[in-house]
Amino acid sequence: MPRFPKPPEGSWTRHYPELGTGPVSYDDSIDPEFYEREKKAIFKRAWLHVGRVEQLPRTGSHFTKTIHAANASVIVVRDKDGTVRAFHNICRHRGNKLVWNEDPTLDVEGSCRQFTCKYHGWRYGLDGKLNFIQQEGEFFDVDKSKYGLAPVHCDVWAGFIFVNLADEPAQSLRDFLGPMVTALEGYPFDKMTSRFGYSTEIKANWKLYMDAFAEFYHAPILHAKQSPEKFSVAAAQAGFEAPHYQLDGPHRLVSTSGIRFWELDAESVKPVDALTRSGLFGPWDKPDLGPMPPGVNPANCDPWGLDSFQLFPNFVILIWSQGWYITYQYWPTSYNTHVFEGSAYFLPATNVRERVAQEMAAVTFKEFALQDSNTLEATQTMLETRYVDHFLLNDQEILCRHLHKVVGDWVEEYEGAAR
């Protein structure tokens, strides 16, 4: 028996009366002025996920991350002590972008002993200290100790690297994540180093895409043509309606039941899935990951499909029952555009069959993600007509309701404190 049996209809939302049950406005997704407010109130104050520690395998390993919604470019680096640090990507001399290759608009990664400005050759250590000024004698009583790289607050949780662009974060990273997310500690994220990733620009507000992965009400409709008819029927019967929703501060969780594909008859499974023993839910041959931490499958779904953790503001960790995980990131570039980044992580393959199964899962997840994004530009276009300004949400869409309320609360709180 699940620890969280499904309550009567409508009760998920009513567990959180502060959310209400009435129609909602999507003005926060179509108003350029609100986007400017959102940038200051959220993206310059919240902890933002920017990468994983595996991207920094040795001393001097680094990467840059452009955060358009905060008007920032950040260098993330592993210093000589092994500490992961972050700095604003700007030289203290004349403001040149410090780390870039042929195109200064693109993010880069690499390894070095120090950072050297391409403009006048100023050099900075991995700890951000200013070590060298070309023709230092030409300057006026310069104190190099005062002109190191501008630091960015940086912390690591479970191998995930976060930065905070506030002068002083309101909370530590751990306090910000809260107990629902930190209950995932012990999941073997660090062992899943086989990564498949892609990114694409979406002509829609970032919150609309987060909403697309926050409910499974759409699944039997939007994804119906992706699979043979019997497979789609079996999937619908297995429960596209998720059995468990959970909120914790600004963060959200939805857990779903699953499908044991290998138990279905041959006509219910796509031939390529049977050939590769893989597909949407991942490789059929599940690796032994050992005991799971308490944060995984909190409703004890049986069969269990996945847990989707939405970390405010724009990061998702999606843990599949078949022993792999996905991350989604939604980076706003304007009020009606954003860059979507998706990555699939597996244990390193030990043979060709495992590698093919991983590639099949990664390709399938990309196909389903693009199907989800396919409706977003149509949604954005129609919302911007403003002929209809309030929309109904059902009980399965509680996470959508929650996201937009939290965004509004953060903006109001910030602007109220600033008065």
URMOCOR-V266355 format. One record per pair of residues at least 4 apart in sequence whose C-alpha atoms are under 6 Angstrom apart, sorted by the first residue. I is the first residue (numbers start at 0). J is the second residue. Records with the same first field share a line. If there is no record, write none. Layout:
I: J  J
This chain:
1: 298  299
2: 298
3: 298
5: 242
6: 10
9: 394
10: 14
12: 394  397
22: 389  390  391
23: 389  390
24: 388  389
26: 30
28: 204
29: 383
31: 334
34: 334
37: 41
38: 42  68  69
39: 43
40: 410  413
41: 45
42: 69
43: 69  164  165
44: 165
45: 163
46: 161  162  163
47: 161  162
48: 160  161
49: 160  161
50: 160
51: 158  159  160
52: 158
55: 60
58: 77  78  79
59: 77  78  110  111  112
60: 76  77  109  110
61: 75  76  108  109  110
62: 74  75  107  108
63: 73  74  106  107
64: 72  73  106
65: 71  72
66: 71
67: 332
68: 331
72: 88
73: 86  87  88
74: 85  86  88
75: 84  85
76: 83  84
77: 81  82  83
78: 82  125  126
85: 151  153
86: 149  150  151
87: 149
88: 96  97
89: 94  95  96  97
90: 94  95  97
97: 116
99: 103
113: 123  124  125
114: 122  123
115: 120  121  122
116: 120  121
121: 131  132
122: 130  131
123: 127  128  129  130
124: 128
127: 147  148
128: 147
129: 143  147
152: 162  163
153: 161  162
154: 161
155: 159  160
170: 174  175
176: 180
178: 182
182: 293  294
183: 292  294
185: 292
191: 344  345  346
193: 344  345  346  347
194: 343  344
195: 342  343
196: 341  342
197: 340  341
198: 339  340
199: 338  339
200: 337  338
201: 336  337
202: 335  336  376
203: 335  336  375  376  379
204: 334  335  336
205: 329  331  337
210: 399
213: 398
214: 396
215: 239  240
217: 221
218: 222
219: 223
229: 267
230: 267  268
235: 239
241: 255
242: 255
243: 253  254
244: 252  253
245: 251  252
246: 250  251
249: 311
250: 309  310  311
251: 308  309
252: 307  308
253: 306  307
254: 305  306
255: 304  305
256: 300  302  303  304
257: 302  303  304
272: 276  277  278
275: 356
276: 283
277: 281  282  283  356  360
278: 359  360  363
279: 360  363  364
281: 360
282: 356
285: 321  322
304: 320
305: 318  319  320
306: 317  318
307: 316  317
308: 315  316
309: 315
310: 314  315
313: 328  329
314: 327  328
315: 326  327
316: 325  326
317: 324  325
318: 324
319: 323  324
323: 344  345
324: 343  344
325: 342  343
326: 341  342
327: 340  341
328: 339  340
329: 338  339
330: 337  338
331: 337
332: 336  337
348: 353  354
369: 373
392: 396
408: 412
411: 415
